[in-house]
Amino acid sequence: MLREQQTKSGAPMEQVAAEFVMAKRPSSIIQRAATVEEVANLAVYVASPLSSATTGAALRVDGGVVETIA
């Protein structure tokens, strides 16, 4: 998703991802992009017996966002 921007800027992917999160996802709870390991951990969970009661769910690896504070 960010490869084109990285190619244009020549910046490290980590920097491009951090800039994206700050600009487009300012309400991110973790204030950073998810790591490859975090995405892999979700894939392993979904493929394991531990997820047997997880059905019909949209699982996201984004650290969560806060839409509003009431």
All heavy atoms as TSV, in Angstrom:
chain	resi	resn	atom	element	x	y	z
A	1	MET	N	N	0.811	-1.181	0.000
A	1	MET	CA	C	0.000	0.000	0.000
A	1	MET	C	C	0.865	1.260	0.000
A	1	MET	O	O	0.513	2.251	-0.611
A	1	MET	CB	C	-0.904	-0.029	1.233
A	1	MET	CG	C	-1.742	1.189	1.425
A	1	MET	SD	S	-2.883	1.008	2.808
A	1	MET	CE	C	-2.076	2.013	4.014
A	2	LEU	N	N	1.993	1.230	0.666
A	2	LEU	CA	C	2.840	2.421	0.785
A	2	LEU	C	C	4.100	2.355	-0.084
A	2	LEU	O	O	4.914	3.264	-0.053
A	2	LEU	CB	C	3.237	2.621	2.251
A	2	LEU	CG	C	2.078	2.803	3.221
A	2	LEU	CD1	C	2.582	2.832	4.647
A	2	LEU	CD2	C	1.289	4.045	2.903
A	3	ARG	N	N	4.225	1.287	-0.841
A	3	ARG	CA	C	5.447	1.071	-1.627
A	3	ARG	C	C	5.701	2.217	-2.610
A	3	ARG	O	O	6.828	2.680	-2.759
A	3	ARG	CB	C	5.368	-0.261	-2.363
A	3	ARG	CG	C	6.592	-0.638	-3.168
A	3	ARG	CD	C	7.774	-1.064	-2.361
A	3	ARG	NE	N	7.438	-2.190	-1.511
A	3	ARG	CZ	C	8.110	-2.493	-0.401
A	3	ARG	NH1	N	9.138	-1.769	-0.025
A	3	ARG	NH2	N	7.753	-3.500	0.336
A	4	GLU	N	N	4.665	2.692	-3.280
A	4	GLU	CA	C	4.839	3.775	-4.253
A	4	GLU	C	C	5.368	5.038	-3.575
A	4	GLU	O	O	6.270	5.698	-4.090
A	4	GLU	CB	C	3.518	4.069	-4.967
A	4	GLU	CG	C	3.645	5.112	-6.054
A	4	GLU	CD	C	2.336	5.359	-6.788
A	4	GLU	OE1	O	1.474	4.456	-6.819
A	4	GLU	OE2	O	2.181	6.465	-7.325
A	5	GLN	N	N	4.795	5.365	-2.414
A	5	GLN	CA	C	5.258	6.547	-1.682
A	5	GLN	C	C	6.708	6.375	-1.239
A	5	GLN	O	O	7.499	7.310	-1.293
A	5	GLN	CB	C	4.366	6.810	-0.474
A	5	GLN	CG	C	4.782	8.013	0.351
A	5	GLN	CD	C	4.715	9.308	-0.444
A	5	GLN	OE1	O	3.894	9.460	-1.334
A	5	GLN	NE2	N	5.581	10.237	-0.123
A	6	GLN	N	N	7.058	5.172	-0.810
A	6	GLN	CA	C	8.434	4.915	-0.388
A	6	GLN	C	C	9.389	5.085	-1.566
A	6	GLN	O	O	10.447	5.695	-1.438
A	6	GLN	CB	C	8.579	3.512	0.199
A	6	GLN	CG	C	9.996	3.257	0.675
A	6	GLN	CD	C	10.341	1.788	0.775
A	6	GLN	OE1	O	9.729	0.955	0.134
A	6	GLN	NE2	N	11.347	1.492	1.569
A	7	THR	N	N	9.009	4.568	-2.722
A	7	THR	CA	C	9.843	4.680	-3.917
A	7	THR	C	C	10.044	6.144	-4.300
A	7	THR	O	O	11.159	6.560	-4.615
A	7	THR	CB	C	9.204	3.911	-5.093
A	7	THR	OG1	O	9.050	2.537	-4.702
A	7	THR	CG2	C	10.064	3.980	-6.332
A	8	LYS	N	N	8.977	6.933	-4.236
A	8	LYS	CA	C	9.074	8.355	-4.571
A	8	LYS	C	C	9.964	9.121	-3.602
A	8	LYS	O	O	10.758	9.963	-4.002
A	8	LYS	CB	C	7.694	9.001	-4.580
A	8	LYS	CG	C	6.841	8.640	-5.749
A	8	LYS	CD	C	5.487	9.340	-5.636
A	8	LYS	CE	C	4.557	8.922	-6.741
A	8	LYS	NZ	N	3.232	9.552	-6.589
A	9	SER	N	N	9.808	8.836	-2.309
A	9	SER	CA	C	10.523	9.616	-1.297
A	9	SER	C	C	11.926	9.088	-1.011
A	9	SER	O	O	12.786	9.841	-0.576
A	9	SER	CB	C	9.731	9.646	0.005
A	9	SER	OG	O	9.733	8.364	0.623
A	10	GLY	N	N	12.126	7.791	-1.207
A	10	GLY	CA	C	13.411	7.179	-0.872
A	10	GLY	C	C	13.592	6.967	0.618
A	10	GLY	O	O	14.654	6.539	1.068
A	11	ALA	N	N	12.556	7.260	1.407
A	11	ALA	CA	C	12.617	7.101	2.862
A	11	ALA	C	C	12.430	5.629	3.234
A	11	ALA	O	O	11.835	4.859	2.475
A	11	ALA	CB	C	11.530	7.945	3.516
A	12	PRO	N	N	12.916	5.235	4.403
A	12	PRO	CA	C	12.685	3.856	4.871
A	12	PRO	C	C	11.189	3.595	5.032
A	12	PRO	O	O	10.420	4.511	5.359
A	12	PRO	CB	C	13.378	3.808	6.229
A	12	PRO	CG	C	14.272	4.991	6.277
A	12	PRO	CD	C	13.699	6.009	5.347
A	13	MET	N	N	10.769	2.357	4.822
A	13	MET	CA	C	9.356	1.998	4.918
A	13	MET	C	C	8.790	2.343	6.295
A	13	MET	O	O	7.649	2.779	6.408
A	13	MET	CB	C	9.147	0.508	4.624
A	13	MET	CG	C	7.688	0.090	4.669
A	13	MET	SD	S	6.584	1.030	3.579
A	13	MET	CE	C	6.937	0.259	2.019
A	14	GLU	N	N	9.574	2.156	7.348
A	14	GLU	CA	C	9.105	2.464	8.690
A	14	GLU	C	C	8.716	3.944	8.803
A	14	GLU	O	O	7.717	4.292	9.419
A	14	GLU	CB	C	10.165	2.121	9.737
A	14	GLU	CG	C	10.450	0.637	9.861
A	14	GLU	CD	C	11.355	0.091	8.754
A	14	GLU	OE1	O	12.002	0.882	8.034
A	14	GLU	OE2	O	11.392	-1.135	8.601
A	15	GLN	N	N	9.514	4.812	8.202
A	15	GLN	CA	C	9.228	6.251	8.237
A	15	GLN	C	C	7.984	6.579	7.422
A	15	GLN	O	O	7.140	7.357	7.854
A	15	GLN	CB	C	10.424	7.037	7.709
A	15	GLN	CG	C	10.192	8.538	7.701
A	15	GLN	CD	C	11.371	9.297	7.136
A	15	GLN	OE1	O	12.496	8.812	7.114
A	15	GLN	NE2	N	11.110	10.500	6.653
A	16	VAL	N	N	7.870	5.985	6.244
A	16	VAL	CA	C	6.706	6.221	5.391
A	16	VAL	C	C	5.437	5.750	6.110
A	16	VAL	O	O	4.421	6.443	6.113
A	16	VAL	CB	C	6.869	5.515	4.026
A	16	VAL	CG1	C	5.599	5.609	3.196
A	16	VAL	CG2	C	8.059	6.088	3.276
A	17	ALA	N	N	5.506	4.600	6.755
A	17	ALA	CA	C	4.353	4.073	7.485
A	17	ALA	C	C	3.995	4.977	8.657
A	17	ALA	O	O	2.810	5.255	8.901
A	17	ALA	CB	C	4.633	2.656	7.970
A	18	ALA	N	N	4.993	5.452	9.383
A	18	ALA	CA	C	4.737	6.342	10.520
A	18	ALA	C	C	4.085	7.643	10.059
A	18	ALA	O	O	3.143	8.142	10.697
A	18	ALA	CB	C	6.043	6.630	11.264
A	19	GLU	N	N	4.559	8.187	8.957
A	19	GLU	CA	C	3.973	9.420	8.412
A	19	GLU	C	C	2.531	9.184	7.970
A	19	GLU	O	O	1.666	10.039	8.173
A	19	GLU	CB	C	4.825	9.939	7.259
A	19	GLU	CG	C	6.171	10.471	7.715
A	19	GLU	CD	C	7.138	10.760	6.576
A	19	GLU	OE1	O	6.791	10.484	5.397
A	19	GLU	OE2	O	8.239	11.236	6.865
A	20	PHE	N	N	2.261	8.028	7.368
A	20	PHE	CA	C	0.899	7.696	6.957
A	20	PHE	C	C	-0.032	7.630	8.162
A	20	PHE	O	O	-1.125	8.198	8.152
A	20	PHE	CB	C	0.867	6.358	6.204
A	20	PHE	CG	C	-0.523	5.882	5.921
A	20	PHE	CD1	C	-1.228	6.365	4.832
A	20	PHE	CD2	C	-1.141	4.957	6.750
A	20	PHE	CE1	C	-2.524	5.943	4.576
A	20	PHE	CE2	C	-2.439	4.529	6.505
A	20	PHE	CZ	C	-3.127	5.015	5.414
A	21	VAL	N	N	0.402	6.946	9.212
A	21	VAL	CA	C	-0.441	6.806	10.400
A	21	VAL	C	C	-0.738	8.182	10.999
A	21	VAL	O	O	-1.878	8.482	11.341
A	21	VAL	CB	C	0.210	5.874	11.447
A	21	VAL	CG1	C	-0.541	5.921	12.766
A	21	VAL	CG2	C	0.256	4.448	10.924
A	22	MET	N	N	0.264	9.014	11.114
A	22	MET	CA	C	0.051	10.338	11.709
A	22	MET	C	C	-0.868	11.210	10.842
A	22	MET	O	O	-1.701	11.942	11.360
A	22	MET	CB	C	1.382	11.049	11.919
A	22	MET	CG	C	2.248	10.427	12.999
A	22	MET	SD	S	1.481	10.468	14.635
A	22	MET	CE	C	1.001	8.773	14.854
A	23	ALA	N	N	-0.749	11.089	9.513
A	23	ALA	CA	C	-1.545	11.924	8.606
A	23	ALA	C	C	-2.962	11.385	8.389
A	23	ALA	O	O	-3.919	12.153	8.351
A	23	ALA	CB	C	-0.837	12.042	7.257
A	24	LYS	N	N	-3.094	10.074	8.245
A	24	LYS	CA	C	-4.382	9.490	7.853
A	24	LYS	C	C	-5.115	8.757	8.969
A	24	LYS	O	O	-6.306	8.497	8.854
A	24	LYS	CB	C	-4.179	8.513	6.685
A	24	LYS	CG	C	-3.507	9.120	5.476
A	24	LYS	CD	C	-4.404	10.127	4.821
A	24	LYS	CE	C	-3.750	10.612	3.523
A	24	LYS	NZ	N	-4.503	11.656	2.879
A	25	ARG	N	N	-4.411	8.384	10.019
A	25	ARG	CA	C	-5.019	7.662	11.138
A	25	ARG	C	C	-4.596	8.291	12.471
A	25	ARG	O	O	-4.062	7.610	13.345
A	25	ARG	CB	C	-4.599	6.187	11.133
A	25	ARG	CG	C	-4.856	5.418	9.853
A	25	ARG	CD	C	-6.337	5.118	9.651
A	25	ARG	NE	N	-6.555	4.195	8.561
A	25	ARG	CZ	C	-6.689	4.542	7.290
A	25	ARG	NH1	N	-6.594	5.790	6.932
A	25	ARG	NH2	N	-6.902	3.637	6.362
A	26	PRO	N	N	-4.836	9.598	12.632
A	26	PRO	CA	C	-4.367	10.271	13.848
A	26	PRO	C	C	-5.009	9.755	15.131
A	26	PRO	O	O	-4.473	9.955	16.208
A	26	PRO	CB	C	-4.717	11.734	13.599
A	26	PRO	CG	C	-5.829	11.699	12.614
A	26	PRO	CD	C	-5.560	10.503	11.747
A	27	SER	N	N	-6.145	9.063	15.015
A	27	SER	CA	C	-6.793	8.530	16.211
A	27	SER	C	C	-6.391	7.083	16.497
A	27	SER	O	O	-7.006	6.415	17.329
A	27	SER	CB	C	-8.312	8.634	16.079
A	27	SER	OG	O	-8.764	7.882	14.968
A	28	SER	N	N	-5.330	6.621	15.850
A	28	SER	CA	C	-4.825	5.273	16.094
A	28	SER	C	C	-4.429	5.129	17.565
A	28	SER	O	O	-3.744	5.990	18.118
A	28	SER	CB	C	-3.600	4.998	15.210
A	28	SER	OG	O	-2.938	3.823	15.629
A	29	ILE	N	N	-4.858	4.065	18.172
A	29	ILE	CA	C	-4.545	3.840	19.581
A	29	ILE	C	C	-3.058	3.568	19.776
A	29	ILE	O	O	-2.445	4.088	20.709
A	29	ILE	CB	C	-5.401	2.689	20.151
A	29	ILE	CG1	C	-6.873	3.104	20.166
A	29	ILE	CG2	C	-4.935	2.301	21.557
A	29	ILE	CD1	C	-7.834	1.993	20.499
A	30	ILE	N	N	-2.458	2.782	18.890
A	30	ILE	CA	C	-1.040	2.444	19.067
A	30	ILE	C	C	-0.097	3.434	18.389
A	30	ILE	O	O	1.105	3.360	18.583
A	30	ILE	CB	C	-0.726	0.996	18.617
A	30	ILE	CG1	C	-0.998	0.794	17.130
A	30	ILE	CG2	C	-1.481	0.003	19.472
A	30	ILE	CD1	C	-0.559	-0.560	16.589
A	31	GLN	N	N	-0.643	4.359	17.595
A	31	GLN	CA	C	0.129	5.438	16.967
A	31	GLN	C	C	1.302	4.946	16.106
A	31	GLN	O	O	2.358	5.575	16.047
A	31	GLN	CB	C	0.644	6.410	18.036
A	31	GLN	CG	C	-0.458	7.171	18.744
A	31	GLN	CD	C	-1.131	8.185	17.837
A	31	GLN	OE1	O	-0.491	9.112	17.390
A	31	GLN	NE2	N	-2.388	7.982	17.547
A	32	ARG	N	N	1.091	3.805	15.448
A	32	ARG	CA	C	2.113	3.261	14.550
A	32	ARG	C	C	1.456	2.214	13.659
A	32	ARG	O	O	0.336	1.787	13.923
A	32	ARG	CB	C	3.264	2.626	15.330
A	32	ARG	CG	C	2.823	1.454	16.195
A	32	ARG	CD	C	3.984	0.743	16.860
A	32	ARG	NE	N	3.532	-0.326	17.724
A	32	ARG	CZ	C	3.133	-1.528	17.334
A	32	ARG	NH1	N	3.103	-1.841	16.039
A	32	ARG	NH2	N	2.750	-2.439	18.195
A	33	ALA	N	N	2.162	1.834	12.624
A	33	ALA	CA	C	1.680	0.754	11.760
A	33	ALA	C	C	1.929	-0.589	12.445
A	33	ALA	O	O	2.855	-0.725	13.247
A	33	ALA	CB	C	2.411	0.799	10.421
A	34	ALA	N	N	1.090	-1.547	12.143
A	34	ALA	CA	C	1.298	-2.902	12.659
A	34	ALA	C	C	2.545	-3.488	12.023
A	34	ALA	O	O	2.881	-3.192	10.873
A	34	ALA	CB	C	0.090	-3.784	12.343
A	35	THR	N	N	3.230	-4.326	12.770
A	35	THR	CA	C	4.435	-4.979	12.252
A	35	THR	C	C	4.061	-6.247	11.482
A	35	THR	O	O	2.950	-6.780	11.635
A	35	THR	CB	C	5.392	-5.369	13.390
A	35	THR	OG1	O	4.763	-6.379	14.201
A	35	THR	CG2	C	5.777	-4.165	14.238
A	36	VAL	N	N	4.986	-6.728	10.699
A	36	VAL	CA	C	4.791	-7.990	9.973
A	36	VAL	C	C	4.523	-9.107	10.972
A	36	VAL	O	O	3.662	-9.963	10.755
A	36	VAL	CB	C	6.031	-8.305	9.102
A	36	VAL	CG1	C	5.947	-9.688	8.511
A	36	VAL	CG2	C	6.199	-7.258	8.026
A	37	GLU	N	N	5.234	-9.095	12.082
A	37	GLU	CA	C	5.063	-10.129	13.105
A	37	GLU	C	C	3.658	-10.092	13.704
A	37	GLU	O	O	3.065	-11.136	13.976
A	37	GLU	CB	C	6.105	-9.969	14.217
A	37	GLU	CG	C	7.516	-10.311	13.796
A	37	GLU	CD	C	8.213	-9.195	13.017
A	37	GLU	OE1	O	7.710	-8.045	12.980
A	37	GLU	OE2	O	9.256	-9.478	12.413
A	38	GLU	N	N	3.103	-8.896	13.898
A	38	GLU	CA	C	1.755	-8.789	14.444
A	38	GLU	C	C	0.717	-9.336	13.473
A	38	GLU	O	O	-0.233	-10.007	13.884
A	38	GLU	CB	C	1.451	-7.333	14.812
A	38	GLU	CG	C	2.237	-6.875	16.033
A	38	GLU	CD	C	2.224	-5.383	16.236
A	38	GLU	OE1	O	2.165	-4.613	15.249
A	38	GLU	OE2	O	2.287	-4.970	17.411
A	39	VAL	N	N	0.894	-9.085	12.199
A	39	VAL	CA	C	-0.013	-9.635	11.188
A	39	VAL	C	C	0.126	-11.156	11.150
A	39	VAL	O	O	-0.879	-11.886	11.115
A	39	VAL	CB	C	0.265	-9.015	9.803
A	39	VAL	CG1	C	-0.594	-9.676	8.734
A	39	VAL	CG2	C	0.036	-7.506	9.842
A	40	ALA	N	N	1.360	-11.645	11.202
A	40	ALA	CA	C	1.597	-13.092	11.208
A	40	ALA	C	C	0.972	-13.743	12.438
A	40	ALA	O	O	0.402	-14.835	12.347
A	40	ALA	CB	C	3.093	-13.386	11.155
A	41	ASN	N	N	1.061	-13.073	13.590
A	41	ASN	CA	C	0.457	-13.624	14.814
A	41	ASN	C	C	-1.046	-13.813	14.652
A	41	ASN	O	O	-1.608	-14.812	15.107
A	41	ASN	CB	C	0.740	-12.718	16.011
A	41	ASN	CG	C	2.172	-12.789	16.470
A	41	ASN	OD1	O	2.885	-13.736	16.187
A	41	ASN	ND2	N	2.598	-11.754	17.179
A	42	LEU	N	N	-1.720	-12.869	14.009
A	42	LEU	CA	C	-3.158	-13.015	13.786
A	42	LEU	C	C	-3.437	-14.189	12.851
A	42	LEU	O	O	-4.353	-14.982	13.094
A	42	LEU	CB	C	-3.775	-11.736	13.216
A	42	LEU	CG	C	-5.281	-11.847	12.927
A	42	LEU	CD1	C	-6.074	-12.125	14.198
A	42	LEU	CD2	C	-5.773	-10.612	12.233
A	43	ALA	N	N	-2.632	-14.318	11.797
A	43	ALA	CA	C	-2.818	-15.428	10.853
A	43	ALA	C	C	-2.634	-16.772	11.556
A	43	ALA	O	O	-3.416	-17.712	11.334
A	43	ALA	CB	C	-1.851	-15.301	9.684
A	44	VAL	N	N	-1.637	-16.858	12.416
A	44	VAL	CA	C	-1.399	-18.102	13.158
A	44	VAL	C	C	-2.583	-18.392	14.086
A	44	VAL	O	O	-3.055	-19.525	14.162
A	44	VAL	CB	C	-0.074	-18.022	13.948
A	44	VAL	CG1	C	0.059	-19.184	14.927
A	44	VAL	CG2	C	1.106	-17.996	12.991
A	45	TYR	N	N	-3.068	-17.363	14.761
A	45	TYR	CA	C	-4.230	-17.539	15.644
A	45	TYR	C	C	-5.437	-18.057	14.866
A	45	TYR	O	O	-6.081	-19.037	15.269
A	45	TYR	CB	C	-4.579	-16.221	16.338
A	45	TYR	CG	C	-5.961	-16.231	16.940
A	45	TYR	CD1	C	-6.242	-16.947	18.097
A	45	TYR	CD2	C	-7.003	-15.532	16.331
A	45	TYR	CE1	C	-7.518	-16.983	18.636
A	45	TYR	CE2	C	-8.282	-15.555	16.867
A	45	TYR	CZ	C	-8.539	-16.281	18.016
A	45	TYR	OH	O	-9.803	-16.315	18.531
A	46	VAL	N	N	-5.741	-17.413	13.739
A	46	VAL	CA	C	-6.924	-17.795	12.958
A	46	VAL	C	C	-6.805	-19.233	12.447
A	46	VAL	O	O	-7.796	-19.951	12.370
A	46	VAL	CB	C	-7.138	-16.804	11.790
A	46	VAL	CG1	C	-8.194	-17.303	10.823
A	46	VAL	CG2	C	-7.528	-15.439	12.340
A	47	ALA	N	N	-5.585	-19.652	12.134
A	47	ALA	CA	C	-5.378	-21.009	11.619
A	47	ALA	C	C	-5.275	-22.056	12.729
A	47	ALA	O	O	-5.178	-23.246	12.444
A	47	ALA	CB	C	-4.113	-21.047	10.766
A	48	SER	N	N	-5.312	-21.627	13.977
A	48	SER	CA	C	-5.114	-22.566	15.088
A	48	SER	C	C	-6.443	-22.964	15.729
A	48	SER	O	O	-7.470	-22.297	15.543
A	48	SER	CB	C	-4.226	-21.924	16.160
A	48	SER	OG	O	-4.986	-21.012	16.952
A	49	PRO	N	N	-6.420	-24.021	16.527
A	49	PRO	CA	C	-7.616	-24.435	17.261
A	49	PRO	C	C	-8.074	-23.380	18.271
A	49	PRO	O	O	-9.236	-23.374	18.677
A	49	PRO	CB	C	-7.175	-25.708	17.985
A	49	PRO	CG	C	-5.980	-26.200	17.242
A	49	PRO	CD	C	-5.316	-24.983	16.684
A	50	LEU	N	N	-7.211	-22.466	18.658
A	50	LEU	CA	C	-7.578	-21.417	19.613
A	50	LEU	C	C	-8.675	-20.509	19.066
A	50	LEU	O	O	-9.385	-19.856	19.827
A	50	LEU	CB	C	-6.354	-20.576	19.989
A	50	LEU	CG	C	-5.249	-21.310	20.737
A	50	LEU	CD1	C	-4.041	-20.401	20.891
A	50	LEU	CD2	C	-5.748	-21.784	22.093
A	51	SER	N	N	-8.828	-20.465	17.758
A	51	SER	CA	C	-9.834	-19.590	17.159
A	51	SER	C	C	-11.150	-20.315	16.864
A	51	SER	O	O	-12.008	-19.770	16.182
A	51	SER	CB	C	-9.294	-18.982	15.862
A	51	SER	OG	O	-9.178	-19.980	14.860
A	52	SER	N	N	-11.321	-21.486	17.410
A	52	SER	CA	C	-12.501	-22.295	17.069
A	52	SER	C	C	-13.831	-21.610	17.386
A	52	SER	O	O	-14.831	-21.888	16.744
A	52	SER	CB	C	-12.435	-23.658	17.763
A	52	SER	OG	O	-12.455	-23.484	19.172
A	53	ALA	N	N	-13.862	-20.698	18.333
A	53	ALA	CA	C	-15.104	-19.986	18.657
A	53	ALA	C	C	-15.175	-18.619	17.973
A	53	ALA	O	O	-16.126	-17.874	18.178
A	53	ALA	CB	C	-15.232	-19.817	20.168
A	54	THR	N	N	-14.207	-18.314	17.151
A	54	THR	CA	C	-14.193	-17.046	16.419
A	54	THR	C	C	-14.822	-17.296	15.059
A	54	THR	O	O	-14.214	-17.905	14.186
A	54	THR	CB	C	-12.742	-16.533	16.238
A	54	THR	OG1	O	-12.123	-16.457	17.519
A	54	THR	CG2	C	-12.720	-15.183	15.576
A	55	THR	N	N	-16.071	-16.858	14.904
A	55	THR	CA	C	-16.772	-17.104	13.651
A	55	THR	C	C	-17.394	-15.824	13.135
A	55	THR	O	O	-17.903	-15.009	13.907
A	55	THR	CB	C	-17.877	-18.152	13.836
A	55	THR	OG1	O	-18.779	-17.683	14.825
A	55	THR	CG2	C	-17.318	-19.494	14.246
A	56	GLY	N	N	-17.350	-15.648	11.842
A	56	GLY	CA	C	-18.011	-14.527	11.213
A	56	GLY	C	C	-17.493	-13.162	11.634
A	56	GLY	O	O	-18.190	-12.170	11.508
A	57	ALA	N	N	-16.284	-13.109	12.136
A	57	ALA	CA	C	-15.741	-11.841	12.606
A	57	ALA	C	C	-14.804	-11.239	11.567
A	57	ALA	O	O	-14.097	-11.949	10.867
A	57	ALA	CB	C	-14.975	-12.054	13.907
A	58	ALA	N	N	-14.832	-9.925	11.481
A	58	ALA	CA	C	-13.847	-9.208	10.668
A	58	ALA	C	C	-12.692	-8.889	11.605
A	58	ALA	O	O	-12.837	-8.115	12.546
A	58	ALA	CB	C	-14.449	-7.932	10.104
A	59	LEU	N	N	-11.580	-9.534	11.389
A	59	LEU	CA	C	-10.422	-9.348	12.262
A	59	LEU	C	C	-9.459	-8.371	11.621
A	59	LEU	O	O	-9.003	-8.568	10.505
A	59	LEU	CB	C	-9.738	-10.696	12.514
A	59	LEU	CG	C	-10.652	-11.770	13.104
A	59	LEU	CD1	C	-9.929	-13.101	13.179
A	59	LEU	CD2	C	-11.149	-11.352	14.475
A	60	ARG	N	N	-9.148	-7.320	12.347
A	60	ARG	CA	C	-8.257	-6.281	11.827
A	60	ARG	C	C	-6.986	-6.236	12.662
A	60	ARG	O	O	-7.022	-6.414	13.871
A	60	ARG	CB	C	-8.958	-4.928	11.884
A	60	ARG	CG	C	-10.182	-4.869	11.002
A	60	ARG	CD	C	-10.935	-3.595	11.181
A	60	ARG	NE	N	-10.068	-2.434	10.977
A	60	ARG	CZ	C	-10.508	-1.201	10.825
A	60	ARG	NH1	N	-11.788	-0.955	10.874
A	60	ARG	NH2	N	-9.665	-0.204	10.651
A	61	VAL	N	N	-5.882	-5.956	11.994
A	61	VAL	CA	C	-4.611	-5.782	12.680
A	61	VAL	C	C	-4.205	-4.329	12.469
A	61	VAL	O	O	-3.381	-4.005	11.627
A	61	VAL	CB	C	-3.520	-6.731	12.119
A	61	VAL	CG1	C	-2.246	-6.610	12.939
A	61	VAL	CG2	C	-3.996	-8.161	12.105
A	62	ASP	N	N	-4.837	-3.442	13.233
A	62	ASP	CA	C	-4.531	-2.031	13.085
A	62	ASP	C	C	-4.341	-1.321	14.415
A	62	ASP	O	O	-4.140	-0.122	14.473
A	62	ASP	CB	C	-5.607	-1.321	12.257
A	62	ASP	CG	C	-6.971	-1.303	12.934
A	62	ASP	OD1	O	-7.104	-1.822	14.054
A	62	ASP	OD2	O	-7.906	-0.740	12.337
A	63	GLY	N	N	-4.406	-2.074	15.498
A	63	GLY	CA	C	-4.204	-1.479	16.799
A	63	GLY	C	C	-5.405	-0.738	17.338
A	63	GLY	O	O	-5.402	-0.274	18.466
A	64	GLY	N	N	-6.428	-0.589	16.519
A	64	GLY	CA	C	-7.644	0.098	16.934
A	64	GLY	C	C	-7.570	1.600	16.744
A	64	GLY	O	O	-6.493	2.186	16.663
A	65	VAL	N	N	-8.727	2.209	16.637
A	65	VAL	CA	C	-8.830	3.659	16.503
A	65	VAL	C	C	-9.917	4.162	17.434
A	65	VAL	O	O	-10.846	3.452	17.762
A	65	VAL	CB	C	-9.134	4.113	15.049
A	65	VAL	CG1	C	-7.997	3.784	14.125
A	65	VAL	CG2	C	-10.422	3.509	14.550
A	66	VAL	N	N	-9.768	5.389	17.848
A	66	VAL	CA	C	-10.786	6.041	18.664
A	66	VAL	C	C	-11.466	7.049	17.754
A	66	VAL	O	O	-10.847	8.009	17.313
A	66	VAL	CB	C	-10.151	6.758	19.874
A	66	VAL	CG1	C	-11.202	7.515	20.651
A	66	VAL	CG2	C	-9.417	5.768	20.744
A	67	GLU	N	N	-12.731	6.796	17.435
A	67	GLU	CA	C	-13.470	7.691	16.542
A	67	GLU	C	C	-13.854	8.981	17.240
A	67	GLU	O	O	-13.712	10.063	16.692
A	67	GLU	CB	C	-14.712	6.985	15.992
A	67	GLU	CG	C	-14.399	5.786	15.124
A	67	GLU	CD	C	-13.614	6.110	13.860
A	67	GLU	OE1	O	-13.741	7.226	13.328
A	67	GLU	OE2	O	-12.877	5.239	13.404
A	68	THR	N	N	-14.374	8.859	18.469
A	68	THR	CA	C	-14.756	10.047	19.240
A	68	THR	C	C	-14.532	9.780	20.701
A	68	THR	O	O	-14.527	8.636	21.144
A	68	THR	CB	C	-16.239	10.424	19.035
A	68	THR	OG1	O	-17.045	9.337	19.487
A	68	THR	CG2	C	-16.565	10.745	17.611
A	69	ILE	N	N	-14.358	10.829	21.443
A	69	ILE	CA	C	-14.275	10.703	22.899
A	69	ILE	C	C	-15.476	11.467	23.455
A	69	ILE	O	O	-15.615	12.667	23.232
A	69	ILE	CB	C	-12.959	11.282	23.450
A	69	ILE	CG1	C	-11.788	10.480	22.909
A	69	ILE	CG2	C	-12.978	11.290	24.972
A	69	ILE	CD1	C	-10.438	11.021	23.311
A	70	ALA	N	N	-16.341	10.734	24.136
A	70	ALA	CA	C	-17.574	11.362	24.641
A	70	ALA	C	C	-17.417	11.767	26.086
A	70	ALA	O	O	-16.675	11.310	26.832
A	70	ALA	CB	C	-18.731	10.390	24.489
